[in-house]
């Protein structure tokens, strides 16, 4: 959960920090000090804690709450700790000149600077919580609230630069009075923008420095550590003239366009090796307008998104050398890598500013393939699977749990592993695959996904994240430092297929393939977790909900929810929309937009009137529409419902999460069905009402009856319950659950908004749903 | 070392004067153990063991920014109840801003806090204090005492609504046991607090820095040593 905490001295107490600041200003800029009539200093923390709201409220009160001396502003999270209005207005009212003209300067610790106050706050919060989570973060800063009608923007800038913000280690911004009296800056989305990896001296500092200089310098030449001098040509893209100029330079020189943050490492007639900074997060084309060739990713710091070296063919040593100097991580991408896949390779390793050492990466770890075997790449992209993988991996990469990422596109697992071995100077691999599985995966099946090398202990965390995000994965095996790719595969059956032609071909050049054929086949371990369910064909559910982050690189958690399914009737579509809204998609206003994307297969024209009627009824636009020849199966429509969600981590679950919850049916209620359904969706999507977040689970029923919907909701955790069936058997859209504490408020709100509801009963752990005393086995 | 009482000096980041505390306590006859707070796992030293093993626990001063951290570490990390420790005959000393942590832990009751005015240019100074030994076993027979203080002008504050209640309570229990000499009000002048048992002393001053030093000289025993002697004598008396 993202939150912002502001700590201020209560107005009846003097503010020593503001007082000291004012004293300093008086000495150096007396003319400005005269314009400042009043000032208060607030400590600000941007916090991301993996904890529930209740836990966070308690830990904030324990960590920062001082009922005598300080106010804690949290944007209504802990209203009792702030003043009467819970905003800075409470503080402003105590300014001696009212109504005054207020300004605010806000600063925060810059990326990769050591943030002692943030670290201390994090440790305090974690102590209060009683546990620490690897993904918890806190960044610290301050807010200076100033009153002075004569202060201009220029004055504020001078004050900020001279006496408030240390430009080297902190960044600053000014806030308007209107922003100060609102609480929008406390919203999770806003807070997430500020949360950066703090507390470390940055990995890839050198690379960052180079790229920074390449974007900023307007001088023709400057010196940059590692590659010097760097020739920079200001303005424009790299032209043929620049290319010619490059030919005259020694190879370790880089030539960059200045405006376009790229540097050429090396090139010949056919290929070009370029260091490229891409701030949008998705590389598209190189500076010459060419699409991707072989690519070696040199990851930059996260906020710098990454750097690419194109045309890596035959230049592995050069690029490794570059990586060593830059302290960057290396990810190799295949020739046919497409942009969507290639940006999975960010920040594969934090090097803490140390030179990149290739050896330890290959030394020990676990190799995991992440992707969905049964989904073609195109569909996987539509499902946003790659985005989800990227999002799931990024925090682990920052925590050093993920050592390297190797995108794998339309190639067998074997060749992907061998490429990984080549990049990492070889490793031993204990392959943990079932013989049958291995045969197909290793050399036959073309896969789309990523191969990930984790720390030896990183697998558990990775597994947790992948299962949480419902991303299919397969544990490939354990690696050990071998300096040579030895596939020590246990079991002869596996071995025959593992040592395919590709392995030996590569091995001739750089690697040495050995095999241990001594272990009998019955010893082949079967290390499969819950992921196997996702990977087997029978269990693959083509209808799924996929949260997609809107801006993964800013760590914003506002996202799009994609609910995809085959649609064969208007009620299927209605159910799909309900499912999307039920899970957390917004509905009912311009901000809370929702749209559908349709793939229509041949011979399915008859469905159009039904689809159109549902969409017009609900006022949902079609975002994209295309016809497909083969897929999905003839006569059906493949529909994605795209809806905005404010925080993808707050998505609601479909399965009833625990026993002893009140189980309700929700329906359109009285009046015209479509108007009622719209009303219900508006409430569920968070546009009307305010208690949606207290629902424990929401299961949309679509075309099914409520019994099927209820059973499906209970099945997830093998729960049961005692239920009283409703008199009205049809017209129910959702099965929802609520705690006893929220129950009556929710019922009141449903009545207010004209939403029909029926209390079915309470969930229990029996595993059976009983209706009015009759046992209905699930 | 048999027959010696064990004292525990907690050490933590930004702690001030932990070595001086150890030195002072050893000088009066305690056997002292120093424990790095961050090395102690939650619940590793349960209360029963704490009370059996140690007669005294000392918390050296800490940076004001770490007050809440220290309080939470004691309460939730170590899971120690210092009031119970004192009720069972143990002695507790908190110096400097560790006093704030004791206040945050509620050892001296609710409704008070400490307001500080940090001054980076401020240097250590000696401050003259009037002691009230009617309850506090640390201060027996000291009368007026001069101790070093490295603090940022700490002042006890309370809300308007509870000012009277806190004043009456402090007066009744004799909580304020050290005061600055220029008397204005009880709370504004308070420089040391003592709990109802008389065994927990929390002072904004740094008595451990005055074990070998006196206000006028760097030689001879300092006034701080008298506190440690008092408590060692009291410990012997109580058995």
Interface residues (C-beta under 8 A of the other chain):
Chain A: X9 X12 X13 X14 X16 X17 X19 X20 X62 X63 X64 X66 X67 X68 X69 X117 X120 X123 X124 X127 X128 X130
Chain B: X42 X65 X66 X68 X69 X72 X73 X76 X77 X104 X111 X112 X113 X114 X115 X116 X117 X118 X119 X152 X157 X158 X159 X160
